[in-house]
Amino acid sequence: MWKEKSWIFHQDNVPAYSTLSVKRFLAKHSIPVLEHPPYSPDLARCDFYLFPKVKSALKGTRFESVEAVKEKVARVLKELTKDDFQHCFQQWKIRMERCRDREGVYIEGDNK
């Protein structure tokens, strides 16, 4: 991918990615940058993928302590597979394309 330049750098507003050295590197190598809206529930992987998985695993359970909740969440996260993450990034790509096609407009309730 690097040699063919068939990828785009997703600028997701992480402060380290906004440094002058990173910007210079991207410019020097002619790497296209896809800017990320300040906050978009359409594109926040935790919002559309991770949190619902955790919520589903916790739903209907009465926990005796905060520690028990933490333990359950840790188990759920550790059980995520490579395929889970692959699916997440496939969905993220679809959402990025949809967001691009809509020129960044978020449509309430349209989380397909």
N, C-alpha and C positions, 0 to 999 in steps of 0.2 A: 504494500500500500504506500509506503514512504516513497519508494522510487517512482511509482506511477503518479504520485500526487493525487491519489483518488480518495482523499479524505478531507474533512473540514474540522477545524478546531472549534469546539463548542465553548464559548466564553460564558461560563455560568456564574459570573460575578464573584468568584473566589478571589479575595484580595491578592493572593500570590500571582494570579494570572494577569493582573492589571499592572504589574510592575513594568518599568521602562525596559528592563532587560528581556522580559518575555515578549513585549510588543516589538522590540527590535529584532528578536529572533524570528518571530512570525513574519515580519516584513522582509527580512533578509532572505528567507526561504520561500517567499511568496505563498505563504500558507493562508488560505481563505479562513476567515473568522465568522462564525455564526454568533451574533450577539444574542444574549438571553434577556428576556424582560426582567425587570427588578424582582417581581415575584409572579409566577404563573403556576397555578395549581395544575394546569394542563401538562406542564413539563417537569414538575418537581417529582422525581422518581419515588421519594419517600411517601408523598401524598397519594399518588395513584397506584402504587404497587406495594411498598413495604408496610405502611401503616394498616391498610386493609387486611393484609395477611396476619399481622399480629393481632389486630382487633378480632378477627374471626376466630383465632385460636383461644383468645381470652373470653370471648362472649359466653355468657351463661355460667361462668365459674365464680364461686364465692371464695375469695382468698382470705386466709387468716391473718396475713401480714403483708406489708410492702415488700419484704424480702421474698415472700412466696411469689409475688407478681414478677419481681425482677428475675427470679429463677426460671419462671415459665417463659418470659420474654427471651431470655438468653437461650433456652432450649429451642424455641421457635426459630430464632435467628441462626443458630448453629445447624439446624436441620435444612436450611436453604441449600439447594443444589446448584451446580453449574447450570443446569437447564432452567432453573428458576431465574437466575440472573440473565441468562440468554433471552428468555421470554420478556423479562423486564426491559432490556435494551431494545428488543424488537418493537415492543409497544411504545417505547420512548421515541424511536425513530418515526413511527407512524404519527405520533402526536406532534413531533417537531415539524413534519411535513404538513400536517393539518394546520398547525399554527402559522407556518410560513404562508400557506395558501390563503389563509384568512387575514394575512398581514398583521398577525399578532393579536387579533381580537379573541378574547375569551368568551365563550358562549356558556352561560350558566346552565349547569345540568347536563352539558354535552360532554360526558367523560368516557365515551366509547373508545 
